[in-house]
């Protein structure tokens, strides 16, 4: 009769190990993903950007960074509330994700800004991807409680080469490029 308690204890320990593995997987996921969109978060994006810059320097590979900023986000947030803005970000994150290559890194950098790291991507191909993403943004319509919003955006693009600066400098250059695009 000592067998029954031993089996019960083993089953409890197995369940405990399974729960611990699930909890650890959840924590790992939360550490590198944006809680709202499920996309890569800024911290992980900057880590991957740093690796891309290092590979550009060490192996002379070429990458590209796209910086996306939405045009109508504040209006949607102000007129329909933050819940609508959050849903817009979730939907747009999925739209953008569906239009990139499998190995690319799409991240929500904050607010209504997204970053896209295109590893092993020549500038002309990155430019074509930026144009396609901009077209997708401009064609996207967000419906919320009977209202339909058009959502546009601006995209800045910078190459990542052996001469690129730090991740902050590359992000800043992409942000400035996006600002110029928005201004035009």
N, C-alpha and C positions, 0 to 999 in steps of 0.2 A: 504494500500500500504506500510505500515511499515513492513509488513511481509517479502517481498522480500529482502530488505537489511539485515534483521535479519537472514534469511536463508543463504544468501550469506556469511555473517560474520561467521556463525557457520560452514559452509563448509570450509572456509579458515582456521579457527582455527583447525578444525579436520585434515585438510591436514598438517598444521604446527605441530600438535602433532605427527602425523604419521611420518613425516620427522625427528622430534627430537628423537623419539624412534629408528628409523633406524640408525641415526647418533650415538646415545649412544651405540647401539648394535655393530656397526662397531668399535667404540673406545674401547669397552670392549674386542672385539676379537683381535684387534691390540695390546692391552696391554699384552696379554699372548701368542701370536702366532708369529712365525718367518715370516717375510714379504715375504721371498723368497719361502719357502717350505710349509707354512701353518701349520707346526708342532708346537708343544709347543716351546716357546722360553726359553732361558737360565734362565732368571729371574723366570719365572713360574716353571720351572723344579727344580730349587734350593728350591723354596718354598715347592713344593710337596716332595722333598727329605727330607727337614727339618721335615715335618709332618710324613714321613715314619720312620725317626730316632726316633722321639718322640713316635710314636706308638710302635716301637720295644722296647723302654725303659719302657713305661708305661704298655703295655699289653703283653710283651715278644713275639711279633709276629716276623716273619722272612721275610725279603724282600731281593731283590738282585738288584744290579746296574751293568749294562753293559755299557761299554764305547767303541764306535766304531770309528775307524779311517780308512779312505780310503787310499789305496796304490797308485793309479794312478791319483789322482785328479790334482796334480801340472802339470803332463805331459799333461793332457787334456787341462788345462787352458793355458799352455805355447804354445802348438801346435795349438789349435783351438780357443783360446780366452775365455774371461770371460763369454760370452753369452753361450757357450757350457758348461762351468763348472757349470753355474747356472742351465741349463737344466738338466744336470747330477744329481745335488743335488735334484732337484724337482722330477725327476723320481725315484731315489733311495729312497727318503723319502716315496714315495707311495709304492714301493716294500717292504720296511721294515715295513711300517704301516700295510700292508695286511697280514703280517706274525706274528703279535703279538696278545695277548689276548685283549679283548675289554677294560678292565679296566687299562691296562698298559699305561705308559706315555712315548712316544717317543718324543725326542726333538733334534733340531739342536742346538748344544752348541756353534758353531762357525766354520767358515771355512768348513772343511770337516769332522768335528767331530760330532757324534751323541751320545746321552745318552738314555738309556732305563731303566726306573724304573719299576721293577716287584714286585708289592705289593703282600704280602701273598704268596711268592714263595720260596720253599725250594731250597737249593743250587743245588741239583742234577737235578731238573727240569730246573733251570736257566741255568745250564751248557748245557743241551740238547737244550734249546732255542738258546743259543749262537752258538752252533754247526750248528743248522738249519739256523740261520741268516747268518753265515759265508758261508755256502754252497750256500745260495741264492745270496750273494754278489759275490762269485766266479763264479757263473753261469750267472750272469748278463752281458750283452753286451750292450754297449752304442753306438748308431749310430748317427753320426753327419756329415752332408755334404759329404756323400760317404765314410766316414771313420768309422770303427768299432773298438771300444776300449774294452778291457777286464778290468774289475774293480774288484780288490780284496780288502781285508781289514783285519784288525786285531781287535780283541775284547778282552777287559779286563773285568774281572768279579770279583766283591767283594760282600760278603754277608753283609746285614745290620741287625745287632742284637742289643741287649741291650747294648753291649759293644762298639758299633760304636762311632766314634768321631763326630765332626761337619760335616755339609754338605761339606765344603771345604776339610776336611780331607778325607772323603769318596770318593769324586770326584778325589782327588789327588791319592788315593790308586788305584782307578779304572784306572786312566790315566797311572799310573806306571805299572799296570798289563797289560794294552794294549801295552805299550812300550816294555815290556818283550816278549809279544806274537809276536810283530812285529820283534823284534830282533832274535827270534827263527825261 
